[in-house]
Amino acid sequence: MIKASILRFAVVFMSILVTVWLTPGLAPTRPAFFFFFAMLVALVNIFLKSVMIRFSAGCSMVSLGPILLAINTSLLWLAGKIPAGVVVEGFWPALWGGLVISVVSFVMYFLISDGQ
C-alpha cells in the first residue's frame, strides 16, 4: 500500500515536471517553490483520484478522465493566479498542461505497471 502510494506520487510528480518543461505558457519561477508546487499538486491529484475511484465505482472509467483533466487544469490555472512557483500565461496553457499531466501520468503508469 505504501509502496504503491509512493510510486503514484513519483509518477505524478515527474509528469508535472515534464509538463512544465513541454508546455508553452508554463514556466517555473524559483526551483524551491516549483518543487513545493509540484509536490502539492501531486498530493492533491493522488488524493482526489483515490476519492473519485471510491465514490464513482462503476462510472470511474467514464467520469474519472475528464474530472481529473478539469482538476489538473484548475490547479495549474490557480497556480498562475498566486505566486506558487509556476507562471501560467492563461487558461489555454493551463488546459494543455492539464492534458499533458494526464497523458504523461497514464503512459508512465502503463510502463511501470506489472500486469495488475
Secondary structure in CASP SS format (residue, H / E / C, confidence):
PFRMAT SS
TARGET T0000
AUTHOR 0000-0000-0000
METHOD secondary structure of the structure
MODEL  1
M C 1.00
I H 1.00
K H 1.00
A H 1.00
S H 1.00
I H 1.00
L H 1.00
R H 1.00
F H 1.00
A H 1.00
V H 1.00
V H 1.00
F H 1.00
M H 1.00
S H 1.00
I H 1.00
L H 1.00
V H 1.00
T H 1.00
V H 1.00
W H 1.00
L H 1.00
T C 1.00
P C 1.00
G C 1.00
L E 1.00
A E 1.00
P E 1.00
T C 1.00
R C 1.00
P H 1.00
A H 1.00
F H 1.00
F H 1.00
F H 1.00
F H 1.00
F H 1.00
A H 1.00
M H 1.00
L H 1.00
V H 1.00
A H 1.00
L H 1.00
V H 1.00
N H 1.00
I H 1.00
F H 1.00
L H 1.00
K H 1.00
S H 1.00
V H 1.00
M H 1.00
I H 1.00
R H 1.00
F H 1.00
S C 1.00
A H 1.00
G H 1.00
C H 1.00
S H 1.00
M H 1.00
V H 1.00
S H 1.00
L H 1.00
G H 1.00
P H 1.00
I H 1.00
L H 1.00
L H 1.00
A H 1.00
I H 1.00
N H 1.00
T H 1.00
S H 1.00
L H 1.00
L H 1.00
W H 1.00
L H 1.00
A H 1.00
G H 1.00
K H 1.00
I C 1.00
P C 1.00
A C 1.00
G C 1.00
V E 1.00
V E 1.00
V E 1.00
E C 1.00
G C 1.00
F H 1.00
W H 1.00
P H 1.00
A H 1.00
L H 1.00
W H 1.00
G H 1.00
G H 1.00
L H 1.00
V H 1.00
I H 1.00
S H 1.00
V H 1.00
V H 1.00
S H 1.00
F H 1.00
V H 1.00
M H 1.00
Y H 1.00
F H 1.00
L H 1.00
I H 1.00
S C 1.00
D C 1.00
G C 1.00
Q C 1.00
END
